[in-house]
Amino acid sequence: MELVAPLLLPATRQHAQHQDDGDKKYHLQRDGEQHKNTWVDSMFIVVANVVGIGVLGLAHAFAKLGWIWGFVLLVSTLAGSLYSGILMTRMKCRVPHAAVFADLGYEGDTVLYLSCIIHHSPIMVAFGNLGKAFITLFAYTAGHVFFVEIMSEMRDPREFSKSIVAATSFFTVVYVLMAVVGYYYVGAVVMSPITSNLSSINMRRWCSMFILCHVVVAYVMAVMVLARAIEQRLFHRPPEQSKHASVENRVAWLGITAAVVFTSFFVCNVVPFVNDLLGFVGALSGVTTTYVFPFLLAPVILRDDMTRGHARLLQGIAVASTLVAVVGVISSVHRMANSYQTRPPFSC
């Protein structure tokens, strides 16, 4: 008869059980306790994360580009974003243990490394080392991309493609309405944000209040993530102790969040080009994390399901998107260089 009481288990079996529990605990802490989100839940999460106050500047962008180029660029970016999400869904299904975007980069790193070992040609080795360096750099600098995290919380990550299609359909309706209605009724003089064109001061105030609510909610979510990372870095507390609502933990949390908020306020007022700085970050990370990294990783991770022509097309799009990001970065740097002459610190 086998003894199954915990205290009577062999030492090796107890050790294995504790190790499995530790791995399971780590997995739960990283991925959440239950994977219960449906594709509809994930769709709303994507919409809440993507749609922001930037949509208020679409009419101004159409005024600068014109009807034809405005529609061409809007449809192209929406289509590219949709296909990028579908590619990430396929890569997540190929790498089911991936919990963050960096895990996909690690998978691409491993695949290239094994390819270099199998193919002993010096040219292949040199190319593999270069590609590995770039893919690893891309993946770890784009760890903030949230699609993989959302899929990690779903019952069936394969259904994330439905979430992307539904969310992109919603984006298309909202973006087209904001751009077309604003540009059509206001004309070439439309300002950004579009709420600045309202003639009624009271209406502008009400719109500003709603925008402020959106900004505060988004800012609080970002501060929570940053403050939690700072807390773990400073105090090295395990997650269980960090969640305990003791007086010491609450005081530490209050100090960290207050420091983050004060620093943000100070930087926004001292740095006169903070808006251009955000444009710099958007050009550097927004384009690359959507149109560069997934299109570079997909030919590596999905190499068995992708033709050479398809892979070359994705790589060409990644190169073109990189050029767009470079142009945006140069433009933002140029505006930042001229900001000190027009907007002194605390000028708001």
N, C-alpha and C positions, 0 to 999 in steps of 0.2 A: 504494500500500500504506500502510495506517495504522500509525503507530508507536504501540505500546501500552506500551512500557517506562515505568515511573513517572518516570524522569528526563527523558524526552523528551516528556512531556505538555505541552500549552500551559499557560501560567501560569493562565489563567482556569479551565481544566479542573482543574488541581491545586488551585486555591483552592476550587472547588466541591466537589471530592472531600474536602478537609480539612474544609470546612464540614459536609458530610454526615456525615463521621466524627465530628465534634464533636457534632452533633445526635444521632447514634446512641449515642455514648458517654453523653451526658446522659440519653438515654432508658433506656439499660441501667442507669445508676446509680440512676435513679429507680424504674424498674419491675422491676428484676431482670434477670438475663441470659437466663433462659428462662421462658416461661409454660408450666408443665408440670403445675400442680395440677389434679386432677380435682375433681368436685363432692363426692366422698367426703372427699378431703383437706380441702377447704374446710369441710365439715361439722364435722370434728374441730377445726379451728382456731376456728370459731365457738363450739363447746361449751367449749373450753378458755378462751376469752376471756370468756364470759358467765357460766358457772357458777362461783360463788365461795362464800365463807363466809356470804354474806347469806342463802343458802337455809336456814341453821340458825335463822333468826328467823321463818320462815313460820308455824310452829305458834303462836308468841306473837302474831303478827298475826291469825291465825284466832281466837285466844282473845279478842282485843279486838273483832273485827268480828262474830263469830258465823259459823255455818255458811253461811247464805244469802249474806250480803254478802261473806264471804270467797271463796266460789266464784265469785260474780258478778264481783268485782274481779279475781280471778286469771285467769279465763277471758277477761275483757275485755282485760286487759293482754297476755296471750299472743297473742290474736287480733290486737290492734293492732300488736304487735311483728312478727308474721308478715307482715301486710299491708304494714307499713313496709319490711320487707326486700324484699318483692316489688316495691314501687314503686321502691326503689333499684336493683334489678336492671334494671327497664325503663329507668330514667334512665341507667344506665351503658351499656346497649345503644344508647340514643339519642345518648349522648356517649361514644363509644368511646375517645377520647383521655384521658378523665378518669382520673387516677391516685390522687387523694385527694378527700375530700368537698368540699374548697374548690373544686375544678374544676367540680363541679356548681353551686355557688353562682355561680361566674363565668359559667357558661353561662346561668343564670337572669338574671344581671345584664345580659348582652348581649342576650338576647331582649327584656327589658323596655325596654332602651334603644332597640333598633330599632323596637319597637312605638310608642314615644313619637315617633320621627322620622316614621314612616309616618302616624300619626294626629296631625294638626296641632291638634286641639282643645286649648285651654289646660287643660281639666279633665283630659284624658288625660295631658298632660305632667306636671301636678302630681302625679297619682296614680302615674305611672311613676317619677318621681324618688323619691317616698316609698317605693314598693315596692322599688326598686333598692337604696336605702339599707338597708332592713330585711333583704332577702335576702342582700346582701353581708355585713352584720354577722352574720347567722345562720350563713352558711356558714363564715366564717373563724373564728368562735368555736367551731365544731363540727368543726374539722379533725382531732380525735382519733378520730372515728368510723372504724372499721376495715373496714367492709363494702366500700367502694370499693377499698381497698388489696388486700383478699383477691381481689376479682374481677379486679383488674389482673394477678394472678399465675396466673389460670386459663387453661386452653386455650380454653375456650368460656365466657365470662362469662354467657351466657344460661342455663347450667345452674346458676347460683348459686341460683335459685329452688328447685331440688331440695335444695340444702344447707340452705336456710332451713327448708323443710318438715320435713326429717329432724331438724334440730337442735331445732326447736320441739316436735316430737313427743317427743323425748328430754326437753326441759325440762318438758313437761307431766307426764310420768310421774314424774320426780324431784320436782318441786315439789308435786304432789298427794300423793305418798307421804309426803314430809316433813311437810307441813301436816296431813294427815288422821291419820296414825299418831301424830304428836306430840300433837295436840290431843285425839284420842280416848283415848289411854292416860294422859296426864298431867292433862288437864282444863284448867279456867280458870286454874290456878295455874302453867301452863307458863311457863318463863323463856326469855329469849333471851340467848345461843344455847341451843339445846335440849340441848346437852351439859352444861349446868349442872344439869340435872335428874337426872343419873346419880347413883345412891347410892354407887357404888364409887369411891373416890378413885383407885385404880389405873386404872380404866377411863377416868376423866376425864383422867388424865395421858396415857394412850395417845392418846386423841382429840385432846388439845391438841398432842401431838407431830405427829400427821398434819396438823392444821390449820396448825401452824407451818411444816411443809414446803411446804404450798400457798402460804402467805403469803410465804415466802422466795423461792420460784420466781417468783411474780408481782412481788414487789418488785425482784428482780434484773432482770427484763425491763424494768420501768419505769425503773430506774436506768441501764441501758444506753442507752436512748433519750435520757434527759435528759443523761447524761454526754457522749454523742456530740454533742448539740446545743451543749453548753457548750464542748466542745473545738473545734468548728468556729468558734464565735463568738469564742473567745479567741485561737486560733492561726491561723485562716484557712488551714488546710491543705487541699490537694486530697484527695479520697478515696483516691487511690493512695498518697500519702505518709502519710496517716493510718493506712492498713492495714499499713504497713511496721513490723515488730516491732523497731525500734531501741531502744536503752537510753533515749534521750531520750523517745521516744513512750511507752514503758512507764512511766517515772517520772511523766510528765505524766498519763497515764491513772490511775495509782494515786492521785495527788494529787487528781484531780477526783472519782473515785468515793469516796475516803475523805471528802472534804469534803461530798459529797452525803449519805452515810450519817450522818456526825456531825451535820449540820444537821437531818436528819430525826429523829434520836434526840433532839436538843435541843428541837426544836419540839414533838414529841410529849409531852415531859415538862414543858416550861415552860407550854405552852398547855393548860389543864385541860379545855377543851371540844373537843379534837381530834376525838372521835367525833361530836359534834354538828356540827363543821365539815365532816366528811366527809358527814354528812347534808345539810348546806347545799349542798355541791358536787353531791351526787347529785340533790337536788331541782332545782337550777338547770340542770344539764347533762344528767343522765340522762333526765329526762322530755322535755326540749326536743329533744335530739338524736335521740330515737327517735320521738316523737309530734308534734313541732312542725315541725322543719326539713324532713323529707321530705314532709310533707303540705302545706307551703307551696311547696316547689320543684316538686312533681309537676304541679300545674295549669299551671305556666309551661313546663316542659321538655316535658311530654307533652300540651300543649294541643291538638294535632291529633287525639289518640286518646282524648280525654276529653270527656264531655258537660258542659254547664254545671252541671247538678244534681250530678254527681259531684264536680266541682271545688268547689262550694259546700259539699258534705258534708265533704270533706277539710279545707277551711278552717275549718269549724265545729269539727271535732275538734281542729284545731290551737289554736283559741281556748280550748276547754274544757281542753285539756292545759296551756295556759299558766296558766289559773286554778289548776289543781292544783299546778303548779310554784310559783306565788306562795304558796299556802297552805303548802306544804312549806318554803319559804324563811322565811316568817314564823314557823312553828313552830320551825325550827332556830335562828333568831336569838333567839327567846324563851328557848330552853333554854341557848344560849350565854351569854346575859346573866345567868343564875342560876348558872352553873357555878363562878365564882370563889368563891362563898359556900360551896359544898359540897365542892369538890375543889381544894385548893391545889396549886401547882406541885410536881412530883416526889412526889406523894402515892401513886403506885403502888408 
